[in-house]
Structure formats: structure tokens, C-alpha cells
């Protein structure tokens, strides 16, 4: 029991020091609740399941990326460990022994970290300096409409934020973290960048508001420095420099400053509301304040828009920044004790109390202050009752007609931004409140912007910004980010006009709010099992409504700024989409892709097959794809974006343990880096034939199933074990029996680059089920001018002939047998690719000398009906001529090792043939001899006519059921021997895959 107690004491601030007490300021310490203490004690007991001494019970640390104490996450035992006999030495070490130092971090609760921070940022410059002016312009009714519309957006956004933030642990990064981890980096990264910029602008807005107040105070005391605009610039620059120093002091000092600002604001607001009930003095009446009057309230009900900013949406755009502080708690979520619990509670309460204050300020100031006043005591009717007047002021004993008619009134609700100072009990407290509101908001935004930007920098999505992501101190403060945001804020402070800055901020915040709401909507409708927020008081449809409303208001506020914002977002989105950063956050987009794929796949099952929609959906026996890149590239060329491609890898049962568990991920990454749109699947079997048969039966989903088997030519069929040869032949035969099309790719240098990979240029996963190609001596003497296998050296990707442009070479199709059109379809699909589009297809057919013209005409008409623009048609009429003796002898030499001898025929011949099905009898040779002679002759014709071809496509012969495997391989050898370019032996399943009918 002493160990857990000592461990807990070390975690409690000051608990590890003798005679020490926890410091009184809890802001600088980690507070621990009883649940965490009990949790640590339970951890030390090492509870295990009764199934196995190494099988632990469900544990927090198995799921956390890092534990709350900062220790390295624990790893549960693997299945291999559990399946072995228990060994006491295998027990995991105690988590206390990790040796890592424990640090005390600054963490805030929901009141100080969320509610007060949000209220301070919402109670900004707009409330004191622009809300009364907006009320005079829009009237009480439209002002309330503006407030309620703003609150509607912010409240729905707060519920969306609450849902997202309670769906798992929230780290630092605020709004960027929420959007990026929900919608993905494509939208999250642009908004993170814009939102950081928007926070910097909000800092400048509130700093300018503070500077305006100081300038007005200086003017009242005849202490103006230069002029109105330059005074604001000078004061704003000095102020933002002081705020930067406070942020450099750390979050604890910033929190202390915020508490002082909050207290000052409460006193200021109380001072104002009390002041509205006090009898107005003549001086206050001269500037328009008369206390609560029914006639003033009625006069201010309706709008009275004036000047260049006189429109409803302009008023809305100026007011909206006062509602943008709702994400202040979210923006520092990395510094909160309990982000998931504190963000919903603190944010919604902050919205409620600030909304009440806005509504009360708007209605009280509109019920007690007239729109126009001169500020002169001489306009009092008490001094001269003979003056004739007609305005509202006359009813109140003042004549403001002259300045109203000439539009020269300097005071009143519509002209004097500091009117709350007049209406309050004492103006100095309002000035202090303005200082507190503006400085607290400016400080809050100056802290939030670098925190968001730091998280974006650490994700390494955009180049050249990682420099600003470095953190300093125990809280990893982004000091470089503070400096960057300081300079951005300073640049906009130099504008010196609050009404110009406010609409720009509204635009950026509305865009962020819209995407937050859309994130919540999208995450909900995708119904991902991982979407389980603790906060349930939200609706996806209200979130969608708020998202649309936010985007619409962007254009209604400032259309050109909205267009610029969307242009920036789309540009940044395009960059991220193009770069495809290697990150996986489990976003709702990933869930939606799954839902769409599942829905479309299910819909496809009800669609009947039609020849017009036929696509060669290929199961490619690549083995490890990186060992046969040419085979992968070739099939990927004609299937990319139009049909299915599955790379299959058959593991032998006895060899399965040699492959690492992460090999699948490695090979999928290789395919992605090579930009091959293919699936990868592996299967464990006793033989290649059994594994392929299982893949043929199990691969695919619904109608998305392979219909064509593609494999490499077995170059070493004469040297390998006969069982391997038979296995290869059985694989082809089984595919024919399954009504699959067959395609066999042969290249002179072979497909297997295992030797190149083992030489150190790259890395591969060796699979003995797919033997390395062994190039025969006669072939090795030839030069393959097209293979051009080289390593680019940049990403361990080997370049093949199918990744280069083929120029104006030809694709020669020797359509010997009508297979339904697959022999023609694949070359046509190749020519639709950029690398092959200049290549010309030539079709070679067999015919007689007497009917050559008719054969040519018939084939040309057929190709025209197929809508294939193929003009070169060559009729082969000399295939019946005897082949060269040396070529025929080469065939006989290749089959000789497999021929039956007299020794074999002495025993039970049938039993011997059953046990050795690759053997060939003289009867077999005589039966196939006419075919072989024509095949050898055809091979001579191919080598003569296709010297400069980029690809040769030849009809693949179909073996009969009694054909020995060695004889069939000799047949294919005779057909494809010595062809310099890649050769494709292909055969459809005798069903039409091309048609010239429209239905």
C-alpha cells in the first residue's frame, strides 16, 4: 500500500517535498479528484483476467494516446503473447518506473478557463462603443433582431462545439483542432489558418477600441497628441506591445489579468444600470440623456439609418464581432482541466449572460437617450421659452432642431460613441469598463491566435510555417507565434478605423462558425460508430441551418470579403488535397466515404449486367506488388478510375510466419505512393492454385467482383520443380473453369525485380509462392529496348516501361481467336491514357490468300461497328508455311525433359501419369503438332512485323482438359518467345464484352 500512496503524494503539488504545503494559487497546479487517485491505486494492483495471467482487464491506458500523468501509454499483450505459455518475466513493468519526470502544468477550470474568458471576449469594444450607436441606427426592434440572429448562430455553434468537444479528448488547437479532426485536414487546415488570422484581427479591433477611448479622454482634457487617426495608431501600438509582454509572462499571469478585467467590467455594468435610474443633470440632458421616458422609447423603436454605414446588414456586420468570443474557451482547450465537460457548460452560460446584458443595454439606452443632441446648455427651453421648435427635444424642454436639420449634432445616441459614459452613475467607471472590455478581449484574442496556429504548425500540413510551432516552457507557449500575431495585429491597428476592421472580422468568424456547424451535421448524419458525444442537446439540422445562415450572411455583410475568403479557402483546400498529407484522424469524411461506397455497392447489386457497361475487373497475381512493379503498372494503366483492380498475394502455409504483421500496410503504402488505384489482399493456402481459387471466390463485393485474372508469365517453367509448374498451369485452368478472362504478361527481362531490390536500392517482402523469374541464356542475349527498369532514387519506386510515354509506337493485336472482344478492349483502354494516346493500334487476323480482301473488309466493318478508330488491319496468309527448323527444334528441346521414356512406360502408365501430370507422351505431341507448327510460324511473323511495337497482344490458346501442363507451357513459350517488347497473352471467357448495338 505504501507504493501507491507515495506515488500519489508525488503527483500532488508539493506532496513530494518535506514539510511543504500546496501553493494557494491553484492556477499553477494540477488538482486531482478522488476518482483519479482511486484509479492510480487500482493500476498498481495489476488486475488480470482469469483467462490468462497476461490477459489484463479493460484498462484506460490501453486506449489513451498519453496518460493524464504524462506517462508513456501502456500496450496490451498481442495475440501471439497470449497464445504462448505464461511466463512471469513477460509481465509489464509498473507504470511508475518509466523514469520520466513529472511536471506541474497550468490548467484552468470551466469557470475561469471557459465562462469568464468567453464573457470577457464577448463583452468587447462593440458593447460600449457601438451598441448604443447601432440601436440609434436600427431602432430597438431591428437591434433585437440583430442580437437574436447573432445569438441564434452562436448558440447553435456552441452546441455543435460542445458535441464535437465531448466526442473524445480535445487537445490544444481550438477551432482548428475541432474542424480538422472532424472534417479532415482539407477543410480544417484552411480554416485554422483563417481563424488564426481572424483572432489577430479581433485583437487589433479591440485595441483600436481602447485607443479610441483613450483618445477621447485626451481630447476632453485638451491633451491631443497629433490628430484623431494618428492618436489611435500611436496609442494602439503602445497597447499591443504591452499585451505582448503579458502573454510572454505566461498563461498564469494572463489569467490573473483576466480576473481583474472581469471584476472591472462587472462594476462598470452595475454603474451604468444604476446611473440610468438617477435624475439627469442639465449637462447630461444637453448631450441627450433624459432618463427613462416613454416618448424616447417610442421614437427609438423604428430604424433611422444614416451615413455610408446606414443599412441593416452593415449594422449587423459591425455588431457581429461582439458575439465572436464564444470560442475563446475552445481556443485554449489544451490548457483546460476538463475540456469535454467545461466547454459546453462554460460557453452556453457565457452566451446567456452576455445576451441578457446586450438586450438590457440596448433597451435601457434607447429608452433614455434621444438620437440627436447639441451638447449646448443654451439650447434649453428653460432659458428661452419663446423659441419655436418641433422635435422630440421640445417635449423634453430642449431645442435641438437647428443641429438636427443641419446634421451637425455632435451628441445623442446617433452621434456620440461615449454615450454610456454620460448615462452612467460616474463616467470614470464606464471608461474603466471600456478599458477592461477592450483590453481583456484583445489579450484573449492575442493568446488564442498563436495557440491555434501552433497546432496547425505542428501538424506539418503547410510548408514553411513549422518554425512558428515551437513551444517554450512547461506549457509549451508559442512565443514565436505570439510575435507573428503581434505584427499582424499591429498592421491592422495602423488602419485606425474600427468600422472598417469589424466587417472583415465578421466575415472570417462566420466562415469558421459555418464550418463548425457543418462538421457537427456531417459527423451526425454519417452515423459513424465513433461519433458518441457526451453532449446530447444538439440537432444536426439546426447545425446545418446555422451553417447555411453563416455562409449567406458572409455575402450579405461584405460580398467582396466573402469572395476573397472562399477563394483563399479553396486555394488552401486544393493544396492540401493535392499534397495528401499522411495523417489519419478518423474524420467524418472518412465515414461518409464508407457510407457512400456501401450505399452505391448495395444499389449496384440490383443492376443487371450489360455488355455496354462491361469493365475488365482484374484480379492480379502480383505477389508482393513491389516485387513486380511492371505487372502492377500495366494493369493499373487500363483500370485506373474505370474498373476494379485487386493485387493478390498467396502465402504458403509453411511460410506465413516469415512475413511481418505490418506487411499489408507497407504494400498498400507502396501502391499509394505509386498512385496505383488498387486494392491489396493476401491469402494463405497450400498452393498457388488453391489460393487463387479462394481469391476468385471471395474477392470483391457484390457486382464489384473480378472477372479477369492477370498474372505474369512463368519464365523459369523449365527449371523449376514440376509441382510448381503444375500448380501454375492449374491456376490458369481453374480460372477458365470459373469463366474468367485470362491475361498473361511476359517481358524479356522478366517481371520479378527481386535481385534489384536485394542489391540495396529498395526493400521488398519476399514471398516464395511467387518464384523469381529466371531469364534463359538465349533470352538474356537479346536486348530489351523497352523495359528500361531504373530507380528514381527519390522514394524507392522502380520505374518501368509502362510509366513512360510510348510515343508513336504501335500496339499490335494478333486477334487469332474470337474471345468476345477482350483482346481488343484492353488495347483500346490503353490508348485512352496520356502515355499511350499517340500509339496506333494495328490488328492482325488470319486469312486465306484468295479471300484476303473480303477478310480485310469484314474486319474493318466489324471494328467500325465497334466504334474503334482502327485503320491498320493486316491479314496474315502465310501462317500455314513450315516454320524454320531451328525454331521448331527449340520447341522440341523445351519439351524434351518432360517426355515419357521407355522406363516410364514399363509400369502402370496411368498411375504414373496421374502422379506426374506434367509428363508428355508421343501421342500428345502428335495430336498437337499441327497447332505447334502454326504457333511457331506465328511467332516468327510476330517478331518480323512487330519489331518497333510498344506492346504485342496475342490471343491465348485454351488448353483442353487432358493437356499436360508442360505441353501447354511449351505452347505459350513457342508463341511468345523472343518478342522484344512486352507481350500480353489474353483470352476472354467467350462472352461478348463489346457490342455495336445501343441497347
DOTI-341437 format. One record per residue (C-alpha): y, x, z; residue in one letter. Coordinates in steps of 0.25 Angstrom, whole numbers, padded with zeros to 4 digits, always signed. Layout:
<pts>
YXZA...
</pts>
This chain:
<pts>
+0000+0000+0000X+0009+0012+0002X+0010+0015-0012X+0015+0002-0018X+0025+0002-0006X+0030+0016-0009X+0031+0012-0024X+0039+0000-0021X+0049+0008-0012X+0051+0018-0023X+0055+0007-0032X+0065+0000-0023X+0079+0007-0024X+0080+0017-0012X+0066+0014-0008X+0061+0028-0011X+0071+0035-0003X+0070+0037+0012X+0080+0029+0021X+0086+0023+0009X+0091+0009+0006X+0092+0001-0007X+0106+0002-0012X+0115-0010-0010X+0119-0011-0025X+0106-0018-0031X+0112-0016-0045X+0107-0001-0045X+0093-0004-0040X+0081-0011-0045X+0077-0022-0036X+0063-0026-0034X+0058-0040-0031X+0045-0043-0024X+0037-0046-0036X+0039-0032-0041X+0035-0026-0028X+0023-0034-0028X+0020-0030-0042X+0021-0015-0039X+0011-0017-0027X+0001-0024-0036X+0002-0013-0046X-0003-0003-0036X-0016-0011-0033X-0021-0009-0048X-0027-0022-0049X-0038-0022-0059X-0046-0033-0066X-0061-0035-0060X-0066-0034-0074X-0063-0019-0074X-0057-0009-0065X-0048-0004-0076X-0044-0018-0081X-0031-0022-0074X-0026-0036-0071X-0013-0041-0079X-0002-0031-0076X+0013-0031-0078X+0014-0017-0082X+0004-0018-0094X+0014-0027-0101X+0027-0021-0097X+0033-0010-0106X+0038-0004-0094X+0037-0008-0079X+0048-0013-0070X+0047+0000-0062X+0049+0009-0075X+0034+0014-0075X+0026+0016-0087X+0019+0003-0091X+0004+0003-0088X-0007+0001-0099X-0019-0008-0097X-0032-0001-0100X-0037-0002-0114X-0050-0010-0118X-0057+0004-0120X-0054+0008-0106X-0059-0006-0101X-0072-0005-0109X-0075+0008-0103X-0081+0010-0089X-0071+0010-0078X-0066+0024-0073X-0058+0025-0061X-0050+0036-0068X-0045+0026-0078X-0037+0018-0068X-0022+0019-0072X-0013+0027-0063X-0003+0020-0053X+0010+0016-0060X+0017+0023-0048X+0012+0036-0053X+0019+0036-0066X+0029+0047-0061X+0041+0040-0068X+0054+0040-0059X+0059+0026-0055X+0073+0023-0057X+0083+0013-0052X+0089+0004-0063X+0101-0005-0063X+0096-0019-0064X+0104-0032-0063X+0100-0046-0059X+0103-0059-0066X+0116-0062-0059X+0123-0049-0061X+0116-0044-0073X+0116-0057-0081X+0124-0068-0076X+0136-0061-0071X+0136-0052-0083X+0135-0063-0093X+0146-0071-0086X+0155-0059-0086X+0153-0057-0101X+0155-0072-0104X+0168-0072-0095X+0175-0063-0104X+0188-0061-0111X+0187-0075-0118X+0187-0083-0106X+0200-0078-0100X+0208-0075-0113X+0203-0084-0124X+0196-0096-0118X+0209-0103-0114X+0215-0100-0128X+0202-0105-0135X+0204-0118-0126X+0218-0120-0131X+0214-0118-0146X+0201-0126-0146X+0204-0136-0135X+0195-0140-0123X+0185-0147-0131X+0183-0137-0142X+0183-0126-0132X+0172-0133-0124X+0165-0134-0138X+0166-0119-0140X+0162-0116-0125X+0149-0125-0126X+0146-0120-0140X+0147-0105-0135X+0139-0109-0122X+0128-0116-0131X+0126-0103-0139X+0126-0094-0127X+0117-0103-0118X+0107-0105-0129X+0108-0090-0132X+0106-0087-0117X+0093-0096-0117X+0088-0088-0129X+0091-0075-0122X+0084-0080-0109X+0072-0084-0117X+0071-0070-0124X+0074-0062-0112X+0064-0069-0104X+0053-0067-0114X+0049-0053-0109X+0056-0041-0103X+0070-0038-0108X+0075-0024-0109X+0089-0019-0112X+0096-0023-0125X+0100-0037-0122X+0102-0045-0134X+0097-0035-0144X+0084-0034-0136X+0082-0049-0136X+0085-0051-0150X+0077-0039-0155X+0065-0041-0147X+0065-0056-0151X+0069-0056-0166X+0065-0041-0169X+0074-0029-0172X+0078-0034-0185X+0088-0044-0179X+0088-0038-0165X+0094-0025-0169X+0106-0030-0177X+0109-0040-0166X+0108-0029-0156X+0118-0020-0164X+0128-0032-0166X+0126-0037-0151X+0130-0023-0146X+0142-0023-0155X+0146-0037-0150X+0145-0033-0136X+0154-0021-0139X+0164-0031-0146X+0163-0040-0134X+0167-0028-0125X+0179-0026-0134X+0183-0041-0133X+0183-0041-0118X+0190-0028-0117X+0201-0033-0127X+0202-0046-0118X+0204-0037-0106X+0214-0029-0113X+0222-0041-0118X+0223-0046-0103X+0228-0032-0098X+0238-0032-0110X+0243-0046-0106X+0245-0041-0091X+0252-0029-0096X+0262-0037-0105X+0265-0047-0093X+0269-0034-0085X+0277-0028-0097X+0267-0017-0098X+0262-0018-0112X+0258-0004-0118X+0259-0006-0133X+0257-0020-0139X+0247-0031-0137X+0236-0026-0146X+0237-0011-0143X+0237-0014-0128X+0224-0022-0129X+0218-0010-0136X+0223+0000-0126X+0218-0008-0114X+0205-0011-0121X+0202+0003-0124X+0204+0008-0110X+0196-0004-0104X+0184-0002-0113X+0184+0013-0109X+0183+0009-0094X+0172-0001-0097X+0164+0010-0104X+0165+0019-0091X+0160+0007-0083X+0148+0006-0092X+0145+0021-0091X+0145+0019-0076X+0132+0011-0077X+0127-0003-0076X+0129-0004-0061X+0144-0001-0062X+0145-0011-0073X+0138-0022-0065X+0148-0019-0053X+0160-0020-0063X+0154-0034-0068X+0153-0039-0054X+0167-0036-0051X+0171-0043-0064X+0163-0055-0061X+0170-0057-0048X+0184-0055-0054X+0180-0066-0065X+0176-0076-0054X+0189-0074-0047X+0197-0075-0059X+0190-0088-0064X+0192-0094-0050X+0206-0090-0050X+0208-0097-0064X+0202-0110-0060X+0209-0111-0046X+0222-0108-0054X+0221-0120-0063X+0222-0129-0051X+0235-0122-0045X+0248-0129-0049X+0254-0121-0061X+0267-0114-0059X+0279-0115-0069X+0275-0101-0074X+0261-0106-0077X+0266-0119-0083X+0275-0111-0092X+0263-0104-0098X+0255-0117-0100X+0247-0119-0087X+0249-0133-0080X+0237-0135-0072X+0227-0146-0075X+0234-0157-0084X+0227-0168-0092X+0237-0167-0103X+0234-0152-0105X+0219-0154-0105X+0220-0165-0115X+0229-0157-0124X+0219-0145-0124X+0207-0153-0127X+0208-0152-0142X+0210-0139-0150X+0223-0133-0155X+0219-0121-0164X+0230-0111-0167X+0232-0098-0174X+0222-0090-0182X+0211-0092-0172X+0213-0107-0171X+0199-0112-0174X+0187-0117-0167X+0177-0107-0171X+0188-0096-0169X+0189-0101-0155X+0174-0101-0153X+0173-0087-0159X+0183-0082-0149X+0177-0089-0137X+0162-0086-0140X+0163-0071-0135X+0165-0077-0121X+0151-0083-0122X+0144-0070-0127X+0141-0064-0113X+0128-0071-0111X+0120-0059-0116X+0126-0049-0106X+0115-0050-0097X+0105-0049-0108X+0112-0037-0113X+0109-0029-0101X+0095-0035-0099X+0090-0021-0097X+0098-0020-0084X+0093-0033-0078X+0083-0034-0067X+0076-0046-0074X+0081-0049-0088X+0072-0060-0090X+0076-0068-0078X+0090-0064-0077X+0095-0066-0091X+0092-0081-0092X+0098-0085-0079X+0110-0076-0079X+0114-0079-0093X+0113-0094-0092X+0121-0094-0079X+0131-0085-0085X+0133-0095-0097X+0134-0107-0087X+0145-0101-0078X+0153-0095-0089X+0153-0108-0097X+0157-0116-0085X+0169-0106-0084X+0173-0107-0098X+0173-0122-0098X+0181-0123-0085X+0191-0113-0090X+0193-0120-0104X+0195-0134-0098X+0204-0129-0086X+0213-0121-0094X+0214-0131-0105X+0218-0142-0094X+0229-0134-0088X+0236-0125-0099X+0243-0130-0111X+0241-0123-0125X+0255-0119-0127X+0266-0114-0117X+0278-0105-0118X+0277-0098-0105X+0292-0100-0102X+0297-0107-0089X+0309-0112-0097X+0301-0122-0105X+0299-0130-0092X+0304-0144-0093X+0307-0144-0079X+0319-0135-0083X+0324-0143-0094X+0319-0158-0095X+0327-0161-0107X+0319-0153-0117X+0311-0162-0126X+0296-0158-0128X+0283-0164-0133X+0272-0154-0130X+0262-0155-0119X+0271-0145-0111X+0281-0157-0110X+0271-0165-0102X+0269-0153-0093X+0284-0150-0091X+0285-0139-0101X+0291-0138-0115X+0282-0129-0124X+0286-0136-0137X+0294-0124-0142X+0283-0114-0141X+0272-0124-0146X+0280-0127-0158X+0283-0113-0162X+0270-0108-0158X+0276-0098-0148X+0270-0101-0135X+0264-0089-0128X+0257-0096-0117X+0248-0108-0115X+0233-0110-0118X+0234-0106-0133X+0243-0094-0131X+0241-0087-0118X+0227-0080-0117X+0230-0077-0102X+0232-0092-0098X+0221-0091-0088X+0229-0081-0080X+0240-0092-0079X+0231-0103-0075X+0224-0096-0064X+0228-0094-0050X+0232-0080-0052X+0233-0073-0065X+0229-0060-0060X+0215-0065-0057X+0213-0070-0071X+0217-0057-0076X+0207-0050-0067X+0197-0060-0072X+0200-0057-0087X+0199-0042-0084X+0185-0045-0077X+0180-0054-0088X+0184-0045-0099X+0180-0032-0093X+0167-0038-0088X+0163-0043-0102X+0168-0030-0109X+0160-0022-0099X+0148-0031-0101X+0148-0030-0116X+0150-0015-0115X+0138-0014-0107X+0129-0024-0115X+0132-0018-0129X+0127-0004-0126X+0114-0010-0119X+0111-0018-0131X+0114-0006-0141X+0106+0003-0133X+0093-0005-0134X+0096-0006-0149X+0097+0009-0150X+0084+0011-0142X+0076+0002-0152X+0080+0012-0163X+0081+0001-0173X+0094+0006-0180X+0097+0021-0183X+0108+0030-0177X+0110+0021-0164X+0099+0027-0155X+0110+0037-0150X+0117+0025-0142X+0104+0020-0136X+0102+0032-0126X+0103+0027-0111X+0108+0035-0099X+0105+0033-0084X+0095+0025-0077X+0099+0013-0084X+0100+0019-0098X+0114+0016-0100X+0118+0017-0115X+0130+0026-0113X+0131+0029-0128X+0130+0014-0131X+0142+0012-0121X+0150+0021-0129X+0147+0015-0143X+0150+0001-0138X+0163+0006-0131X+0168+0011-0145X+0164-0002-0152X+0171-0010-0141X+0183-0001-0142X+0185-0002-0157X+0186-0018-0155X+0195-0017-0143X+0205-0010-0153X+0205-0023-0161X+0213-0028-0149X+0211-0043-0153X+0202-0052-0144X+0201-0063-0154X+0197-0054-0165X+0185-0048-0157X+0180-0061-0151X+0175-0067-0164X+0167-0055-0168X+0160-0054-0155X+0156-0069-0156X+0150-0066-0170X+0141-0055-0164X+0137-0063-0152X+0134-0075-0159X+0125-0067-0169X+0117-0062-0157X+0116-0075-0150X+0111-0081-0163X+0100-0071-0164X+0096-0072-0149X+0095-0087-0151X+0087-0085-0163X+0078-0075-0156X+0074-0085-0146X+0072-0096-0156X+0063-0087-0165X+0055-0082-0153X+0052-0096-0148X+0048-0102-0162X+0039-0091-0165X+0031-0095-0153X+0026-0081-0150X+0017-0079-0138X+0026-0068-0133X+0038-0078-0132X+0037-0082-0118X+0051-0082-0111X+0053-0086-0097X+0065-0094-0100X+0061-0107-0106X+0075-0114-0106X+0078-0112-0121X+0075-0119-0134X+0072-0111-0148X+0080-0122-0155X+0093-0121-0146X+0091-0106-0149X+0091-0108-0164X+0103-0117-0163X+0111-0107-0155X+0107-0096-0165X+0112-0104-0177X+0124-0108-0170X+0127-0094-0167X+0126-0090-0181X+0134-0101-0186X+0145-0098-0176X+0146-0084-0181X+0151-0088-0194X+0160-0099-0189X+0167-0089-0179X+0169-0077-0189X+0161-0079-0202X+0164-0065-0207X+0160-0058-0194X+0147-0067-0195X+0144-0062-0209X+0146-0047-0204X+0137-0049-0192X+0126-0055-0201X+0128-0044-0211X+0126-0034-0200X+0114-0041-0194X+0107-0042-0208X+0110-0027-0211X+0105-0022-0198X+0093-0032-0199X+0090-0027-0213X+0090-0012-0208X+0080-0016-0197X+0071-0024-0206X+0071-0012-0216X+0068-0001-0205X+0058-0010-0198X+0058-0003-0184X+0045+0000-0177X+0047-0010-0166X+0039-0022-0161X+0046-0031-0151X+0037-0043-0153X+0049-0051-0159X+0049-0066-0163X+0050-0062-0177X+0036-0056-0176X+0031-0069-0170X+0038-0077-0181X+0031-0068-0192X+0018-0071-0185X+0020-0086-0185X+0025-0086-0200X+0013-0078-0204X+0004-0087-0196X+0010-0099-0202X+0010-0094-0216X-0004-0090-0215X-0009-0103-0210X-0001-0110-0221X-0007-0101-0231X-0021-0105-0227X-0018-0119-0233X-0014-0114-0247X-0025-0113-0257X-0027-0100-0265X-0021-0100-0279X-0023-0089-0289X-0007-0088-0291X-0006-0084-0277X-0017-0074-0277X-0014-0061-0270X-0023-0049-0269X-0024-0049-0253X-0030-0035-0251X-0040-0030-0240X-0038-0015-0242X-0049-0006-0236X-0039+0005-0233X-0046+0011-0220X-0034+0017-0213X-0023+0013-0222X-0016+0027-0221X-0029+0034-0226X-0028+0026-0239X-0013+0024-0242X-0015+0023-0257X-0024+0011-0255X-0014+0005-0246X-0002+0007-0255X-0009+0002-0267X-0013-0012-0261X+0000-0013-0253X+0007-0011-0267X+0002-0024-0273X+0000-0032-0260X+0013-0029-0253X+0021-0042-0250X+0012-0051-0259X-0002-0050-0253X-0011-0046-0241X-0015-0032-0239X-0025-0028-0227X-0029-0014-0225X-0043-0014-0219X-0049-0003-0211X-0064-0003-0208X-0068+0005-0196X-0083+0009-0194X-0088+0005-0181X-0092+0019-0176X-0079+0024-0180X-0070+0013-0174X-0067+0021-0161X-0061+0032-0169X-0049+0024-0172X-0037+0023-0163X-0033+0009-0158X-0019+0010-0164X-0024+0014-0178X-0021+0000-0183X-0007+0001-0178X-0006+0015-0185X-0011+0010-0198X-0002-0003-0198X+0010+0006-0195X+0005+0015-0207X+0005+0003-0216X+0019-0002-0211X+0025+0012-0213X+0019+0012-0228X+0025-0002-0230X+0012-0008-0234X+0011-0023-0231X-0003-0023-0226X-0012-0027-0214X-0021-0017-0208X-0035-0021-0202X-0047-0014-0197X-0061-0018-0195X-0073-0011-0188X-0086-0012-0196X-0099-0005-0198X-0096-0003-0213X-0085-0004-0223X-0091-0016-0229X-0093-0023-0216X-0079-0020-0212X-0073-0025-0226X-0081-0037-0225X-0075-0041-0212X-0061-0038-0216X-0063-0046-0229X-0068-0058-0220X-0058-0056-0208X-0045-0051-0215X-0033-0059-0218X-0028-0073-0212X-0030-0086-0220X-0026-0084-0234X-0021-0070-0231X-0035-0064-0233X-0038-0052-0242X-0044-0055-0256X-0045-0041-0261X-0052-0029-0256X-0045-0016-0259X-0052-0003-0256X-0052+0012-0260X-0062+0018-0270X-0073+0026-0263X-0071+0039-0269X-0082+0046-0261X-0093+0036-0264X-0102+0047-0270X-0101+0056-0258X-0100+0046-0246X-0112+0040-0239X-0120+0030-0247X-0118+0020-0236X-0103+0022-0237X-0104+0019-0252X-0112+0007-0250X-0102+0002-0239X-0090+0003-0249X-0098-0004-0260X-0102-0015-0251X-0087-0017-0247X-0084-0019-0261X-0096-0029-0264X-0093-0037-0251X-0078-0039-0256X-0083-0044-0269X-0093-0053-0261X-0081-0058-0253X-0073-0062-0266X-0063-0051-0264X-0056-0043-0275X-0059-0028-0274X-0049-0017-0277X-0053-0002-0276X-0043+0008-0277X-0046+0022-0282X-0037+0035-0283X-0041+0048-0288X-0037+0055-0275X-0043+0044-0267X-0037+0035-0257X-0040+0042-0244X-0030+0052-0239X-0037+0055-0226X-0036+0070-0230X-0021+0070-0232X-0019+0063-0219X-0029+0072-0211X-0021+0084-0217X-0010+0081-0207X+0000+0073-0216X-0003+0060-0209X-0012+0053-0199X-0023+0043-0202X-0034+0035-0195X-0048+0040-0201X-0058+0029-0204X-0072+0034-0208X-0075+0020-0214X-0066+0024-0226X-0070+0037-0230X-0061+0047-0236X-0061+0048-0252X-0067+0060-0257X-0062+0064-0271X-0073+0069-0280X-0071+0082-0287X-0069+0076-0301X-0058+0067-0296X-0051+0078-0288X-0050+0086-0301X-0041+0075-0306X-0026+0073-0303X-0021+0060-0297X-0007+0059-0302X-0004+0046-0295X-0009+0047-0281X+0002+0056-0276X-0002+0055-0262X+0008+0062-0253X+0014+0061-0239X+0029+0058-0238X+0029+0065-0224X+0038+0055-0218X+0029+0045-0212X+0015+0049-0214X+0014+0040-0226X+0006+0045-0238X+0012+0042-0252X+0003+0036-0262X+0004+0033-0277X+0006+0018-0274X+0019+0021-0267X+0025+0028-0279X+0031+0021-0291X+0022+0021-0302X+0032+0021-0313X+0028+0016-0327X+0013+0019-0326X+0003+0009-0329X-0007+0000-0321X-0019+0000-0330X-0028-0012-0327X-0042-0012-0332X-0046-0026-0331X-0061-0025-0334X-0065-0038-0327X-0058-0051-0325X-0058-0052-0310X-0048-0063-0309X-0035-0055-0311X-0035-0046-0298X-0036-0034-0307X-0023-0038-0314X-0016-0044-0302X-0015-0031-0293X-0009-0022-0304X+0002-0033-0307X+0005-0034-0292X+0007-0019-0292X+0017-0020-0303X+0026-0029-0294X+0029-0017-0285X+0040-0008-0288X+0031+0005-0289X+0023-0002-0299X+0033-0011-0307X+0035-0001-0318X+0020+0001-0320X+0013-0007-0332X+0000-0014-0331X-0010-0011-0342X-0022-0020-0343X-0035-0014-0349X-0046-0024-0353X-0060-0022-0360X-0062-0028-0374X-0068-0026-0388X-0062-0019-0400X-0064-0032-0408X-0057-0041-0398X-0047-0031-0393X-0034-0039-0398X-0040-0052-0392X-0043-0046-0379X-0029-0040-0378X-0023-0053-0382X-0031-0061-0372X-0028-0051-0360X-0013-0051-0364X-0013-0067-0364X-0020-0067-0350X-0010-0057-0344X+0001-0065-0349X-0004-0078-0343X-0005-0070-0330X+0010-0067-0332X+0007-0052-0331X+0016-0044-0340X+0006-0034-0345X+0007-0030-0359X-0003-0018-0360X-0017-0023-0362X-0027-0013-0367X-0041-0018-0372X-0052-0007-0369X-0062-0008-0380X-0070+0005-0378X-0076+0003-0365X-0090+0002-0371X-0089+0016-0376X-0098+0026-0369X-0091+0034-0358X-0090+0049-0358X-0103+0055-0354X-0097+0063-0343X-0090+0051-0337X-0104+0044-0337X-0111+0056-0331X-0100+0056-0320X-0104+0041-0317X-0119+0045-0316X-0116+0057-0307X-0109+0048-0298X-0120+0038-0296X-0132+0049-0297X-0132+0051-0281X-0135+0036-0279X-0146+0034-0289X-0160+0031-0285X-0171+0042-0287X-0186+0042-0288X-0187+0046-0274X-0179+0033-0270X-0188+0024-0279X-0201+0028-0273X-0200+0020-0260X-0195+0006-0258X-0183+0005-0268X-0178-0008-0264X-0177-0004-0249X-0171+0009-0253X-0160+0002-0262X-0158-0007-0250X-0155+0004-0241X-0147+0012-0251X-0140+0002-0259X-0131+0013-0265X-0142+0019-0274X-0143+0016-0289X-0155+0014-0297X-0157+0017-0312X-0157+0002-0315X-0144+0001-0308X-0138+0012-0317X-0144+0006-0330X-0138-0008-0326X-0124-0003-0324X-0124+0008-0335X-0116+0000-0345X-0106-0004-0335X-0104+0010-0330X-0103+0016-0344X-0091+0006-0347X-0085+0009-0334X-0085+0024-0336X-0079+0021-0350X-0069+0012-0344X-0065+0023-0334X-0063+0033-0346X-0054+0023-0352X-0046+0021-0339X-0044+0036-0338X-0039+0037-0352X-0030+0025-0352X-0024+0025-0338X-0020+0040-0337X-0006+0036-0333X-0009+0023-0325X-0003+0021-0311X-0015+0012-0308X-0028+0008-0314X-0034-0005-0311X-0049-0007-0315X-0058-0019-0313X-0068-0016-0302X-0083-0019-0306X-0090-0029-0297X-0103-0024-0292X-0115-0033-0293X-0124-0035-0280X-0134-0025-0284X-0125-0014-0288X-0127-0001-0279X-0115+0004-0272X-0115+0018-0279X-0116+0012-0293X-0104+0003-0290X-0096+0015-0285X-0100+0023-0297X-0096+0012-0306X-0082+0012-0299X-0082+0027-0300X-0084+0026-0315X-0073+0016-0317X-0062+0023-0309X-0066+0038-0310X-0055+0048-0314X-0043+0038-0314X-0031+0046-0311X-0022+0034-0305X-0026+0024-0294X-0037+0015-0299X-0040+0001-0294X-0053-0005-0296X-0051-0020-0294X-0058-0033-0295X-0055-0047-0291X-0064-0058-0286X-0065-0065-0299X-0055-0075-0295X-0042-0077-0302X-0031-0070-0296X-0021-0072-0308X-0018-0085-0316X-0009-0089-0327X-0009-0104-0322X+0003-0109-0314X-0006-0117-0305X
</pts>
